[in-house]
């Protein structure tokens, strides 16, 4: 849903910024973090992070 909503965020950018600049900056920063989180889900090393296998610490 985050990826599908990108066009509406881009279209509404100017309107949000005119209404309240600080709120718009905070909204877009938070949305950018959501997009980064979704991108990180599909990295090749994400499967190992989600696995239930325990890895011994490197001591």
C-alpha positions, -999 to +999 in steps of 0.1 A: +000+000+000+029+023+006+042+018-029+007+022-044+003+055-026+034+072-039+016+089-069-009+105-045+019+117-022+036+133-052+004+149-064-005+163-030+029+176-022+022+212-032-011+213-014+003+199+018+032+223+018+010+253+013-013+242+041+014+237+068+051+235+058+063+219+090+036+192+090+043+185+053+081+181+059+073+157+088+048+137+068+071+133+038+100+124+061+079+097+077+067+085+043+102+083+030+111+061+060+082+038+051+094+035+015+129+027+027+115+000+050+096-016+022+127-016+000+148-032+027+122-060+030+132-072-005+169-072-001+187-105-005+198-106+032+163-100+045+154-137+045+182-145+070+170-117+093+134-130+093+144-167+098+140-182+133+174-197+133+197-185+161+232-174+152+260-175+178+276-142+185+311-136+171+331-138+203 
